[in-house]
Amino acid sequence: MVSLILIGLLPPALSVWATYRAERRVVDRFDLAIESAQYPTISPWRQRDPDEHYIDGIGLVIGDITCQLNARSPHIRCAVNPMGPCEECRSYEGRTYDPPILDS
């Protein structure tokens, strides 16, 4: 009688255990994805391109960020020279930065 009850409880117990393990794997992968999104230079899935730059407020950018034509994207540099390199681009348009005016 007791063995019959144990055999009857075995499938639900295994199901609960398998569900817990699967949920734990999903949570671990989600945590890894969140960590990679916060720190894109530390990506476990791919090698970092030396032309990539992380800029606060913008994110991951490839190419020369001082060019006005830069797309400010991690996937494409610009419409003129999307694959790069930026060093030899004939359409380079430098950006001028005016210093902020401070009122005294």
N, C-alpha and C positions, 0 to 999 in steps of 0.2 A: 504494500500500500504506500509506504513512504517513498520507495523508489519510483513508483508511478507518478507521484506528485513532483518529485525532483525532475523526472524526465519531462513533465508537462511545463515546468518553470524554466527549463534550459533554453528554449528558443527565445522567449522574451528577454531573458537575461543577456543572451548573446547579442540580441538586437540593440539593447540599451548600450552595451559595451562598444559595439561597432559604430553606433551613432555618435557616441562620445569621442571616439578616436577620429572619426571623419570631421567632426566639428572642430576638434583641436587642430587638425591639419589646416583647415580653412582659416582659422583664426591666426595661426602662425604665418601662413602665406600672406594674409591681409596685412599683418604687422610688418612683414618684410617689404611689401609694396608701399606702405605708408612711409617707412623709413627711407626707402629709395627715392620717393617723391620729395621728401624734405631735404635730402642730401643727394642731388642727382649725380654728383661726381663720384659717389660710392655706389656704383651699380653692379650687382652681382651677375647680371646677365650679359653685359657687353663691355668691350674695352672702350675707354674714354678716348674720344677724338681730340688731338692736341689743339684743334681749331675751335673747340667748345669753350665757352666762358659762362660762368654763373654770375648773374647780375641781380642784386636785390631789387625787388619790385617788378622785375621783368621775368626772371627765371633763366633757363638754359638757352643760350644764343650761340649760333655758329657764325663764323666769318668776322670781318672787321667791323666792330660796332661803332667806329667813328665815321663810317660812310653813311650818308643820308639815304642811300638805296638799300641798306641792310633791312631784311625782313623781320629781324628780332624774333627769330623762330629757331627751335632746335632741329628743324627738318630741312629748311631751305635758306640759303644765304640771301638771295635777292632775285628779282625777275630777270635781270640782265645777265647775271653769271651764277645760276643756281647751284652748280656743282663746284665752283671755285677753281682755283684759289683766288683770294682777294688781292694778293700782292701784285699780280700782273694785269688787273682789270683796267681796261681803257675807260670805263664809265665811272670810275671812282669819283665821288663827290664828297669831299671832306666837310665836316660839320664844324662850325665856329661856336664856341661857347663864350657868352658874355658873362663876366663876373657879376654876382648879385650886388645890387646897390643897397648899402646899409644906411639906414637913416639914423642920425645921431640924436 
